[in-house]
Amino acid sequence: MSTDIQRDELLKVVYTTPILKDQIDEYLEDGWKINAIKELKLYCETTSYPAWLKDVSHKLRLMKDVIDKYDVRRTIYEKLNKLHTRIEIYCNKHGYDKMGNYKEVKSKKDSSYTWKYSDYELVEDHIGFIVNDSQWSPNHTNYKEYNKLWRKYK
């Protein structure tokens, strides 16, 4: 199994094991990344399923890479949730008709909008991507858009 595949599979184990995930979250919230790595290593050494975890328990670099990737994705998730909440608060205060659109498509015939993709939908979709797709991560343009939205919805 290649290192990238092992990293992604081990990341799935973290996401699907609530006790391990909670413990790692606790360490990362307190700024103790090394303890999060130790917790993951201990879990790999002591669990019996899946069996390949015992084979990778001695690979500290792999453990560190998994915790790093998990921490980045966790941080992005938290910040997107804050932006999501901020947009909701703004719209509750000023009205949902004041919410902007990320994309709009006009009809060629009568110049009316046939499709609108709101800022709220964009953030909601990106939260879904970060949760459901371990390969997806925001690009530079997405980060710029998040910053614009953060300033827009004060």
C-alpha positions as CSV (number, residue, x, y, z in Angstrom):
1,M,0.0,0.0,0.0
2,S,1.5,3.4,-1.0
3,T,2.0,6.1,1.6
4,D,-0.8,8.4,0.1
5,I,-3.3,5.5,0.2
6,Q,-2.3,4.6,3.8
7,R,-2.6,8.3,4.8
8,D,-6.1,8.5,3.3
9,E,-7.2,5.2,4.8
10,L,-5.9,6.1,8.2
11,L,-7.7,9.5,7.9
12,K,-10.9,7.6,7.3
13,V,-10.2,5.5,10.4
14,V,-9.9,8.8,12.4
15,Y,-13.2,10.1,11.0
16,T,-15.1,6.9,11.5
17,T,-13.9,6.2,15.1
18,P,-15.7,8.7,17.3
19,I,-13.7,8.0,20.5
20,L,-10.4,8.5,18.6
21,K,-11.7,11.5,16.8
22,D,-12.9,13.2,20.0
23,Q,-9.6,12.5,21.8
24,I,-7.6,13.9,18.8
25,D,-9.8,17.0,18.7
26,E,-9.3,17.6,22.4
27,Y,-5.5,17.5,22.0
28,L,-5.6,19.7,18.9
29,E,-7.8,22.3,20.6
30,D,-5.3,22.5,23.4
31,G,-2.4,22.9,20.9
32,W,-0.9,19.5,21.7
33,K,-0.3,18.0,18.3
34,I,2.4,15.6,19.5
35,N,-0.2,14.1,21.9
36,A,-2.6,13.7,19.1
37,I,0.1,11.8,17.1
38,K,0.8,9.6,20.2
39,E,-3.0,8.9,20.6
40,L,-3.2,7.8,16.9
41,K,-0.1,5.7,17.2
42,L,-1.5,4.1,20.4
43,Y,-4.8,3.4,18.7
44,C,-3.0,1.7,15.8
45,E,-0.9,-0.4,18.1
46,T,-3.8,-1.6,20.3
47,T,-6.7,-2.1,17.8
48,S,-7.3,-5.4,16.0
49,Y,-9.5,-4.0,13.2
50,P,-8.5,-3.3,10.5
51,A,-5.5,-5.5,10.8
52,W,-3.2,-3.3,8.6
53,L,-3.1,-0.6,11.4
54,K,-0.6,-2.7,13.4
55,D,1.7,-2.7,10.3
56,V,1.7,1.2,10.1
57,S,1.9,1.9,13.8
58,H,5.6,2.3,13.7
59,K,5.5,4.9,10.9
60,L,5.7,8.2,12.8
61,R,5.9,10.3,9.7
62,L,2.6,8.8,8.4
63,M,1.0,9.5,11.8
64,K,2.2,13.1,11.7
65,D,1.0,13.6,8.1
66,V,-2.5,12.2,9.0
67,I,-2.8,14.5,12.0
68,D,-1.6,17.5,10.0
69,K,-4.1,16.8,7.2
70,Y,-6.9,16.2,9.8
71,D,-6.0,19.4,11.6
72,V,-6.1,21.5,8.5
73,R,-9.4,20.1,7.4
74,R,-10.8,20.5,10.9
75,T,-9.7,24.2,10.9
76,I,-11.2,24.8,7.5
77,Y,-14.5,23.1,8.6
78,E,-14.7,25.3,11.7
79,K,-14.1,28.5,9.8
80,L,-16.6,27.6,7.1
81,N,-19.2,26.9,9.8
82,K,-18.4,30.4,11.3
83,L,-18.9,32.0,7.9
84,H,-22.1,30.0,7.4
85,T,-23.4,31.2,10.8
86,R,-22.4,34.8,10.0
87,I,-24.3,34.8,6.7
88,E,-27.4,33.4,8.5
89,I,-27.2,36.1,11.2
90,Y,-26.8,38.8,8.6
91,C,-29.7,37.6,6.6
92,N,-31.9,37.3,9.7
93,K,-31.1,40.9,10.6
94,H,-31.2,42.5,7.1
95,G,-33.5,40.1,5.2
96,Y,-32.7,37.2,2.9
97,D,-33.3,39.3,-0.2
98,K,-30.0,41.2,0.8
99,M,-28.0,38.0,0.4
100,G,-25.6,38.1,-2.5
101,N,-25.2,35.6,-5.3
102,Y,-21.9,33.9,-6.0
103,K,-23.1,33.1,-9.6
104,E,-26.0,34.2,-11.7
105,V,-27.0,33.0,-15.1
106,K,-29.2,35.1,-17.3
107,S,-31.5,33.9,-20.0
108,K,-30.4,34.9,-23.5
109,K,-34.0,35.7,-24.5
110,D,-35.3,38.1,-21.9
111,S,-32.3,38.9,-19.6
112,S,-34.1,37.5,-16.6
113,Y,-32.1,35.3,-14.1
114,T,-32.7,31.7,-14.8
115,W,-30.3,30.4,-12.2
116,K,-28.8,31.8,-9.0
117,Y,-26.2,30.3,-6.8
118,S,-26.2,32.2,-3.5
119,D,-23.2,32.8,-1.2
120,Y,-24.9,30.7,1.4
121,E,-25.2,27.8,-1.0
122,L,-21.5,28.1,-1.9
123,V,-20.4,27.9,1.8
124,E,-22.9,25.1,2.5
125,D,-21.6,23.1,-0.5
126,H,-18.0,23.6,0.6
127,I,-18.8,22.4,4.1
128,G,-20.3,19.3,2.5
129,F,-17.2,18.8,0.3
130,I,-14.8,19.1,3.3
131,V,-16.9,16.5,5.3
132,N,-17.6,14.0,2.5
133,D,-14.5,14.1,0.2
134,S,-11.1,13.6,1.7
135,Q,-9.4,14.5,-1.6
136,W,-11.1,18.0,-1.9
137,S,-9.6,21.1,-0.4
138,P,-10.3,24.8,-1.2
139,N,-8.0,26.4,-3.6
140,H,-6.5,29.9,-3.5
141,T,-9.5,31.4,-5.3
142,N,-11.9,29.8,-2.7
143,Y,-9.9,31.3,0.2
144,K,-10.1,34.8,-1.4
145,E,-13.8,34.3,-1.9
146,Y,-14.3,33.3,1.8
147,N,-12.4,36.4,2.9
148,K,-14.6,38.6,0.7
149,L,-17.8,36.9,2.1
150,W,-16.5,37.4,5.7
151,R,-16.1,41.1,5.1
152,K,-19.4,41.4,3.2
153,Y,-21.5,39.9,5.9
154,K,-20.5,41.9,9.0
